[in-house]
Amino acid sequence: MLIGDVARRSGVSARMLRHYDSLGLVRPTGRTVAGYREYSEEDIRRIFHIESLRSLGLSLREVGRALDDPGFAPSALVDDLIRQARERIAAETELLTRLRRIGAAEPAGWEDVLQVVALLQALGSKSAGRRQSAALSSGEEVSMPVEALVEAALSETDPHVAGALRWALARSGDDGLALLAEGLGSPAAEVRERAVRSIAEIPDGEATALLRGALAHPDLVVRRYAALALGGRGGADAVPTLVDMVVEGANDVDAADALGALADRSASADRIAAELVDRLARDTVDSPARRRLTQALADIPGTTASRALADLSRDEDRGVALTATYILGMRDTR
C-alpha cells in the first residue's frame, strides 16, 4: 500500500509518515517496481500501535522504546504519565477558575480585567500584608469575585487578613452565602469556624436564617458563634446556647453581653432572667459558674432579675453574695 493510501486509511498525514520513517519508527518494508515506498499490513498495524501509544501522552522516543525494547517496563512510565496528566489537569482547572472569576466580575474593559487579575494574584500571595490589602481594596474600583473571597476566607490562617476578608464579604451582601453555607458542612473544624464567623458578619435576613439553623449544628463551636451573632440581632432562640456558654465559661463575657443586648431589644428580659436563675439553682453548677451566672444578671432589666439578685445577695457562696450585692448597688445607682 502506497503512502497516500496509508495516510487515508490511518488518518496519519503523509508528512508524519515520512517523519516516522526518518526516525526509524515505521519503515516501509517494500518497494514498488517504480521504486515507491510500499507499506505492508504489519507496517500499518505498527502505525496504529504508534498512534495508540501517542494518545497516552508518550513521546515518539518513548513510543520507539515501548515497541522495540523487550526489556522496556511500562509501569514506571505510566505512573509518570499519570502524574503529568494530574499536573496538567490541576493547571487547567486553576486557569478555568481564574477565568470564571474574572467573568463573574463583569469587567467593562481590559483595564478592569488586569485589575481583577492583580487582586486575585495578591489574594493568593504568601505575604499576609498583600492579602490583607487585596481584601480591603475589593470594591474600590472593581469588585473582587465573591467566590475568590469565600475561598480565601475559608482558608485564611492570619487573624488580621481573616478579619479583612470577612469585612469584604459583608460588603458583598448575600452573594457568598451559599458558598459559606457549604463551608459549614466541611469535614475540617477550622473551615466550619471560619464559615460561621463570616456569615455572622453579613447583616442580611438570609444570613440570620443560616445562623438560626446553625444553632442545631453538631459542631459546638459553630453553635456558639451563631448564638453570639444572633444575640446581637435580637434572636431569642439563642438564649439557651448563650446561657450554656456562661455556665461553661466559653466566651462567657461575650455571651453575657449578648444576653444583655437581647434583654434590651426584646420582651425577653424576664425569660432570660428566669433561665439564668434556673441554672443557678441546679446542683450540678459549680461555684465559678454560679458567679458568672450572677454577673450575667447585671445587664438584665426587670423585676425578675432584681428579685434574683436580692436573693443571691444572701447566698451561702460568699463570692456569689458579694457579686450580687455589688450589682444591686449599681442598679440602685442607675
The 8 nearest C-alpha neighbors of each residue, nearest first, counted from 0:
[[1, 38, 37, 4, 5, 39, 2, 3],
 [2, 0, 37, 4, 3, 38, 36, 5],
 [1, 3, 5, 4, 6, 13, 0, 37],
 [4, 2, 6, 5, 1, 13, 7, 0],
 [5, 3, 7, 6, 1, 2, 8, 0],
 [6, 4, 2, 8, 3, 7, 9, 1],
 [5, 7, 11, 3, 12, 9, 4, 10],
 [8, 6, 4, 5, 10, 9, 3, 11],
 [7, 9, 5, 6, 10, 4, 11, 3],
 [10, 8, 11, 6, 7, 5, 47, 46],
 [9, 11, 6, 7, 8, 12, 5, 13],
 [12, 10, 6, 9, 15, 13, 16, 7],
 [11, 13, 15, 6, 14, 16, 10, 7],
 [12, 14, 16, 15, 6, 17, 2, 3],
 [13, 15, 17, 12, 16, 18, 11, 19],
 [16, 14, 18, 12, 17, 13, 19, 11],
 [17, 15, 13, 19, 18, 14, 20, 12],
 [16, 18, 20, 14, 15, 19, 21, 13],
 [19, 17, 15, 21, 20, 16, 22, 14],
 [20, 18, 16, 24, 22, 17, 21, 25],
 [19, 21, 26, 17, 23, 25, 18, 22],
 [20, 22, 18, 23, 19, 17, 24, 26],
 [23, 21, 19, 20, 24, 18, 25, 17],
 [22, 24, 20, 21, 25, 26, 19, 63],
 [23, 25, 19, 22, 20, 63, 26, 21],
 [26, 24, 20, 19, 23, 27, 42, 46],
 [25, 27, 20, 23, 28, 24, 19, 42],
 [28, 26, 38, 37, 29, 36, 25, 42],
 [27, 29, 38, 26, 39, 37, 30, 42],
 [30, 28, 37, 27, 36, 38, 31, 39],
 [31, 29, 36, 37, 34, 35, 32, 28],
 [30, 32, 34, 35, 33, 37, 36, 29],
 [33, 31, 34, 30, 35, 29, 36, 37],
 [32, 34, 31, 35, 30, 36, 37, 29],
 [35, 33, 31, 30, 32, 36, 37, 29],
 [36, 34, 31, 30, 33, 37, 1, 32],
 [37, 35, 30, 27, 29, 1, 34, 31],
 [36, 38, 29, 1, 30, 0, 27, 35],
 [39, 37, 27, 0, 42, 28, 1, 29],
 [38, 40, 42, 41, 43, 28, 0, 37],
 [39, 41, 43, 42, 44, 38, 0, 45],
 [40, 42, 44, 39, 43, 45, 38, 46],
 [43, 41, 39, 45, 40, 44, 38, 46],
 [42, 44, 46, 40, 45, 41, 39, 47],
 [43, 45, 41, 47, 46, 42, 40, 48],
 [46, 44, 48, 42, 43, 47, 49, 41],
 [47, 45, 43, 49, 48, 44, 50, 42],
 [46, 48, 50, 44, 45, 49, 51, 43],
 [47, 49, 45, 51, 46, 50, 44, 52],
 [50, 48, 46, 52, 47, 51, 53, 45],
 [49, 51, 53, 47, 48, 52, 54, 46],
 [52, 50, 48, 54, 49, 53, 47, 55],
 [51, 53, 49, 55, 54, 50, 57, 48],
 [52, 54, 57, 50, 56, 55, 51, 49],
 [55, 53, 51, 52, 56, 50, 57, 49],
 [56, 54, 53, 52, 57, 51, 80, 77],
 [55, 57, 53, 54, 58, 80, 52, 84],
 [58, 56, 53, 61, 55, 52, 62, 59],
 [57, 59, 61, 60, 62, 56, 53, 52],
 [60, 58, 62, 61, 63, 57, 53, 49],
 [59, 61, 63, 58, 62, 64, 57, 65],
 [60, 62, 58, 64, 63, 59, 57, 65],
 [63, 61, 59, 65, 60, 64, 57, 58],
 [62, 64, 60, 66, 61, 65, 67, 24],
 [65, 63, 68, 61, 67, 62, 66, 60],
 [64, 66, 62, 63, 67, 71, 68, 61],
 [67, 65, 63, 64, 68, 62, 69, 49],
 [68, 66, 64, 65, 63, 69, 71, 62],
 [67, 69, 64, 71, 70, 65, 66, 63],
 [70, 68, 71, 67, 66, 65, 72, 64],
 [69, 71, 68, 72, 65, 67, 64, 73],
 [70, 72, 68, 69, 65, 73, 64, 67],
 [73, 71, 74, 70, 75, 76, 65, 69],
 [72, 74, 76, 75, 77, 71, 65, 78],
 [75, 73, 77, 76, 72, 78, 79, 71],
 [76, 74, 78, 77, 73, 79, 72, 80],
 [75, 77, 79, 73, 78, 74, 80, 72],
 [76, 78, 80, 74, 79, 75, 73, 81],
 [79, 77, 81, 75, 76, 80, 74, 82],
 [78, 80, 76, 82, 77, 81, 83, 75],
 [81, 79, 77, 83, 82, 78, 84, 76],
 [80, 82, 78, 84, 79, 83, 77, 85],
 [81, 83, 79, 85, 80, 84, 86, 78],
 [84, 82, 80, 86, 85, 81, 79, 87],
 [85, 83, 81, 87, 86, 82, 80, 88],
 [86, 84, 88, 82, 87, 83, 89, 81],
 [85, 87, 83, 89, 84, 88, 90, 82],
 [88, 86, 90, 84, 85, 89, 91, 83],
 [87, 89, 85, 91, 90, 86, 92, 84],
 [90, 88, 92, 86, 87, 91, 85, 93],
 [89, 91, 87, 93, 92, 88, 86, 94],
 [90, 92, 94, 88, 93, 89, 87, 95],
 [93, 91, 95, 89, 94, 90, 88, 96],
 [92, 94, 96, 90, 91, 95, 89, 97],
 [93, 95, 91, 97, 92, 96, 98, 90],
 [96, 94, 92, 98, 97, 93, 91, 99],
 [97, 95, 99, 93, 94, 98, 92, 100],
 [96, 98, 94, 100, 95, 99, 93, 101],
 [99, 97, 101, 95, 100, 96, 102, 94],
 [100, 98, 102, 96, 101, 97, 103, 95],
 [99, 101, 103, 97, 102, 98, 144, 96],
 [100, 102, 98, 104, 103, 99, 97, 115],
 [101, 103, 99, 100, 105, 104, 98, 106],
 [102, 104, 100, 105, 101, 99, 144, 106],
 [103, 105, 101, 102, 144, 106, 142, 100],
 [106, 104, 103, 102, 107, 101, 111, 112],
 [107, 105, 111, 108, 104, 112, 102, 101],
 [106, 108, 111, 105, 109, 112, 110, 104],
 [109, 107, 110, 111, 106, 112, 113, 105],
 [108, 110, 112, 111, 113, 107, 106, 114],
 [109, 111, 113, 108, 112, 114, 107, 106],
 [112, 110, 114, 106, 109, 113, 108, 115],
 [113, 111, 109, 115, 110, 114, 106, 116],
 [112, 114, 116, 110, 111, 115, 117, 109],
 [113, 115, 117, 111, 116, 112, 118, 110],
 [116, 114, 118, 112, 117, 113, 119, 111],
 [115, 117, 113, 119, 114, 118, 120, 112],
 [118, 116, 114, 120, 115, 119, 121, 113],
 [119, 117, 115, 121, 120, 116, 133, 122],
 [120, 118, 122, 116, 121, 117, 115, 123],
 [119, 121, 117, 123, 122, 118, 116, 124],
 [122, 120, 124, 118, 123, 119, 130, 129],
 [123, 121, 130, 119, 120, 124, 133, 118],
 [122, 124, 120, 121, 119, 125, 130, 151],
 [123, 125, 121, 126, 122, 130, 120, 129],
 [124, 126, 127, 123, 130, 129, 121, 122],
 [125, 127, 124, 129, 128, 130, 121, 123],
 [128, 126, 130, 129, 131, 125, 160, 157],
 [127, 129, 131, 126, 130, 132, 160, 133],
 [130, 128, 132, 126, 131, 127, 121, 133],
 [131, 129, 122, 127, 133, 132, 128, 121],
 [130, 132, 160, 128, 134, 133, 129, 163],
 [131, 133, 129, 135, 134, 130, 136, 128],
 [134, 132, 130, 136, 131, 135, 118, 122],
 [133, 135, 131, 137, 164, 132, 136, 163],
 [134, 136, 132, 133, 137, 163, 131, 167],
 [137, 135, 133, 134, 139, 132, 138, 140],
 [138, 136, 143, 142, 134, 135, 139, 133],
 [137, 139, 142, 141, 140, 136, 143, 167],
 [140, 138, 136, 137, 141, 142, 135, 143],
 [141, 139, 138, 142, 137, 136, 111, 114],
 [142, 140, 138, 139, 143, 111, 137, 115],
 [143, 141, 138, 137, 104, 144, 140, 139],
 [142, 144, 137, 145, 138, 141, 115, 104],
 [145, 143, 147, 146, 104, 100, 142, 103],
 [144, 146, 148, 147, 175, 143, 149, 174],
 [147, 145, 149, 148, 144, 150, 175, 100],
 [146, 148, 150, 145, 144, 149, 151, 100],
 [149, 147, 145, 151, 146, 150, 152, 144],
 [148, 150, 152, 146, 151, 147, 153, 145],
 [151, 149, 147, 153, 148, 152, 146, 154],
 [150, 152, 148, 154, 149, 153, 155, 147],
 [153, 151, 149, 155, 154, 150, 164, 161],
 [154, 152, 150, 190, 193, 151, 155, 149],
 [153, 155, 151, 152, 150, 156, 190, 193],
 [156, 154, 152, 161, 151, 157, 153, 160],
 [155, 157, 158, 154, 161, 160, 152, 153],
 [156, 158, 160, 159, 155, 161, 127, 162],
 [159, 157, 161, 160, 162, 156, 155, 163],
 [160, 158, 162, 161, 157, 163, 131, 127],
 [159, 161, 131, 163, 162, 157, 158, 164],
 [160, 162, 158, 164, 159, 163, 155, 152],
 [161, 163, 165, 159, 160, 164, 158, 166],
 [164, 162, 166, 160, 161, 165, 134, 135],
 [163, 165, 167, 161, 166, 134, 162, 152],
 [166, 164, 168, 162, 197, 167, 163, 169],
 [165, 167, 163, 169, 164, 168, 162, 170],
 [168, 166, 164, 170, 165, 169, 134, 163],
 [167, 169, 165, 171, 170, 166, 164, 148],
 [170, 168, 201, 166, 171, 167, 172, 200],
 [171, 169, 167, 168, 172, 166, 201, 138],
 [170, 172, 168, 169, 174, 167, 173, 145],
 [173, 171, 170, 169, 174, 201, 168, 203],
 [172, 174, 176, 175, 171, 203, 201, 206],
 [175, 173, 172, 176, 171, 145, 177, 168],
 [174, 176, 178, 173, 177, 145, 179, 149],
 [177, 175, 179, 173, 178, 174, 180, 206],
 [176, 178, 180, 179, 175, 181, 174, 173],
 [179, 177, 181, 180, 176, 175, 182, 149],
 [178, 180, 182, 176, 181, 194, 177, 175],
 [179, 181, 177, 183, 182, 178, 176, 194],
 [182, 180, 178, 179, 183, 184, 177, 185],
 [181, 183, 179, 185, 184, 180, 194, 191],
 [184, 182, 191, 180, 181, 185, 194, 179],
 [183, 185, 182, 181, 186, 191, 180, 187],
 [184, 186, 182, 187, 183, 191, 190, 181],
 [185, 187, 188, 184, 191, 190, 183, 182],
 [188, 186, 185, 190, 189, 191, 184, 192],
 [187, 189, 191, 190, 192, 186, 185, 218],
 [190, 188, 192, 191, 187, 193, 153, 154],
 [189, 191, 193, 153, 192, 187, 188, 194],
 [192, 190, 183, 194, 188, 189, 193, 182],
 [193, 191, 189, 195, 194, 190, 221, 196],
 [194, 192, 190, 196, 153, 191, 195, 197],
 [193, 195, 191, 197, 179, 192, 182, 196],
 [196, 194, 198, 197, 192, 193, 199, 221],
 [197, 195, 199, 193, 198, 194, 192, 224],
 [196, 198, 165, 194, 199, 200, 195, 193],
 [199, 197, 195, 200, 201, 196, 206, 194],
 [198, 200, 196, 197, 228, 201, 195, 225],
 [201, 199, 197, 198, 169, 202, 165, 196],
 [200, 202, 169, 198, 199, 203, 206, 172],
 [203, 201, 200, 206, 204, 169, 199, 207],
 [202, 204, 206, 205, 201, 207, 173, 172],
 [205, 203, 207, 206, 208, 202, 209, 201],
 [204, 206, 208, 207, 203, 209, 173, 176],
 [205, 207, 209, 203, 208, 204, 198, 201],
 [208, 206, 204, 210, 205, 209, 211, 203],
 [207, 209, 205, 211, 206, 210, 204, 212],
 [208, 210, 206, 212, 207, 211, 213, 205],
 [209, 211, 213, 207, 225, 212, 208, 206],
 [212, 210, 208, 213, 214, 209, 207, 225],
 [211, 213, 209, 210, 214, 215, 208, 216],
 [212, 214, 216, 210, 215, 211, 222, 225],
 [215, 213, 222, 212, 211, 216, 225, 226],
 [214, 216, 213, 212, 217, 222, 211, 218],
 [215, 217, 213, 218, 214, 222, 221, 219],
 [218, 216, 219, 215, 222, 221, 213, 214],
 [217, 219, 221, 216, 220, 222, 188, 191],
 [218, 220, 222, 221, 217, 223, 216, 224],
 [221, 219, 223, 222, 218, 224, 192, 191],
 [220, 222, 224, 218, 219, 223, 192, 225],
 [223, 221, 214, 219, 225, 220, 224, 213],
 [224, 222, 226, 220, 225, 221, 219, 227],
 [223, 225, 227, 221, 226, 222, 228, 220],
 [224, 226, 210, 222, 228, 223, 227, 229],
 [227, 225, 237, 229, 223, 228, 224, 230],
 [228, 226, 230, 224, 225, 229, 257, 254],
 [229, 227, 225, 230, 226, 231, 199, 224],
 [228, 230, 234, 232, 226, 231, 227, 225],
 [231, 229, 257, 227, 232, 233, 228, 234],
 [230, 232, 229, 228, 233, 257, 260, 227],
 [233, 231, 229, 230, 234, 228, 261, 207],
 [232, 234, 261, 230, 231, 235, 264, 229],
 [235, 233, 229, 236, 230, 232, 237, 261],
 [234, 236, 237, 238, 233, 261, 230, 267],
 [235, 237, 234, 238, 239, 211, 229, 226],
 [236, 238, 226, 235, 240, 239, 234, 241],
 [237, 239, 241, 240, 236, 235, 242, 258],
 [240, 238, 242, 241, 237, 243, 236, 274],
 [241, 239, 243, 242, 238, 237, 244, 226],
 [242, 240, 244, 238, 254, 243, 239, 237],
 [241, 243, 245, 239, 244, 240, 238, 246],
 [244, 242, 240, 246, 241, 245, 247, 239],
 [243, 245, 249, 241, 247, 242, 246, 251],
 [246, 244, 251, 242, 248, 243, 247, 291],
 [245, 247, 288, 243, 244, 248, 242, 292],
 [248, 246, 244, 249, 245, 243, 288, 251],
 [247, 249, 251, 245, 246, 244, 250, 288],
 [248, 250, 244, 251, 247, 245, 246, 254],
 [251, 249, 253, 252, 254, 248, 244, 245],
 [250, 252, 245, 254, 248, 249, 253, 244],
 [253, 251, 255, 254, 250, 256, 245, 295],
 [252, 254, 256, 255, 251, 250, 257, 227],
 [253, 255, 251, 257, 241, 252, 256, 250],
 [254, 256, 258, 295, 252, 257, 253, 251],
 [257, 255, 253, 259, 254, 258, 260, 252],
 [256, 258, 230, 260, 254, 259, 255, 231],
 [259, 257, 261, 255, 260, 256, 262, 254],
 [260, 258, 298, 256, 262, 257, 261, 299],
 [261, 259, 257, 263, 262, 258, 264, 256],
 [262, 260, 258, 264, 233, 259, 263, 230],
 [261, 263, 268, 259, 267, 260, 265, 264],
 [264, 262, 260, 261, 265, 259, 268, 300],
 [265, 263, 261, 262, 260, 233, 266, 267],
 [264, 266, 267, 262, 263, 261, 233, 268],
 [265, 267, 268, 262, 264, 269, 263, 270],
 [266, 268, 270, 265, 262, 269, 271, 261],
 [269, 267, 262, 271, 270, 266, 299, 272],
 [268, 270, 272, 271, 267, 303, 273, 301],
 [269, 271, 273, 267, 272, 268, 274, 266],
 [272, 270, 274, 268, 273, 269, 267, 275],
 [271, 273, 269, 275, 304, 274, 270, 268],
 [272, 274, 276, 270, 271, 275, 269, 277],
 [275, 273, 271, 277, 272, 276, 270, 278],
 [274, 276, 272, 278, 277, 273, 292, 279],
 [277, 275, 279, 273, 278, 274, 272, 280],
 [276, 278, 274, 280, 279, 275, 273, 281],
 [279, 277, 275, 280, 281, 276, 274, 284],
 [278, 280, 276, 277, 281, 289, 275, 292],
 [279, 281, 277, 278, 276, 282, 284, 283],
 [282, 280, 278, 283, 279, 284, 277, 276],
 [281, 283, 284, 280, 285, 279, 278, 286],
 [282, 284, 281, 285, 280, 278, 279, 286],
 [285, 283, 282, 281, 288, 289, 286, 279],
 [286, 284, 288, 287, 289, 283, 282, 246],
 [285, 287, 289, 288, 290, 284, 316, 319],
 [288, 286, 290, 289, 285, 291, 284, 246],
 [287, 289, 246, 291, 290, 286, 285, 284],
 [290, 288, 292, 286, 291, 287, 279, 293],
 [291, 289, 293, 319, 287, 288, 292, 294],
 [290, 292, 294, 288, 293, 289, 295, 245],
 [293, 291, 295, 289, 294, 290, 275, 288],
 [294, 292, 290, 296, 295, 291, 289, 323],
 [293, 295, 291, 296, 292, 297, 290, 322],
 [294, 296, 292, 255, 293, 297, 291, 298],
 [297, 295, 299, 293, 294, 298, 304, 272],
 [298, 296, 295, 294, 299, 326, 293, 330],
 [297, 299, 259, 296, 300, 295, 256, 258],
 [300, 298, 296, 259, 297, 262, 268, 304],
 [301, 299, 268, 298, 304, 262, 302, 263],
 [302, 300, 303, 304, 305, 269, 268, 299],
 [301, 303, 305, 304, 306, 300, 269, 307],
 [304, 302, 306, 305, 301, 269, 272, 307],
 [303, 305, 307, 272, 302, 306, 301, 296],
 [304, 306, 302, 308, 307, 303, 309, 301],
 [307, 305, 309, 303, 308, 304, 302, 310],
 [308, 306, 304, 310, 309, 305, 311, 303],
 [307, 309, 311, 305, 323, 310, 306, 312],
 [310, 308, 306, 312, 307, 311, 305, 323],
 [309, 311, 307, 308, 312, 313, 306, 314],
 [310, 312, 314, 308, 313, 309, 320, 323],
 [311, 313, 320, 323, 324, 309, 310, 314],
 [314, 312, 311, 320, 310, 315, 309, 317],
 [313, 315, 311, 320, 316, 312, 319, 317],
 [316, 314, 317, 313, 320, 319, 311, 318],
 [315, 317, 319, 314, 318, 320, 286, 313],
 [316, 318, 320, 319, 315, 321, 314, 313],
 [319, 317, 321, 320, 316, 322, 290, 286],
 [318, 320, 290, 322, 316, 317, 321, 323],
 [321, 319, 312, 317, 314, 323, 322, 311],
 [322, 320, 324, 318, 323, 319, 317, 325],
 [321, 323, 319, 325, 320, 324, 318, 326],
 [324, 322, 312, 326, 320, 308, 325, 321],
 [325, 323, 312, 321, 327, 326, 322, 320],
 [324, 326, 328, 322, 323, 327, 321, 329],
 [327, 325, 329, 323, 328, 324, 297, 330],
 [326, 328, 330, 324, 329, 325, 323, 331],
 [329, 327, 331, 325, 326, 330, 332, 324],
 [328, 330, 332, 326, 327, 331, 333, 325],
 [331, 329, 327, 333, 332, 328, 326, 297],
 [332, 330, 328, 333, 329, 327, 326, 325],
 [331, 333, 329, 330, 328, 327, 326, 325],
 [332, 330, 331, 329, 328, 327, 326, 300]]
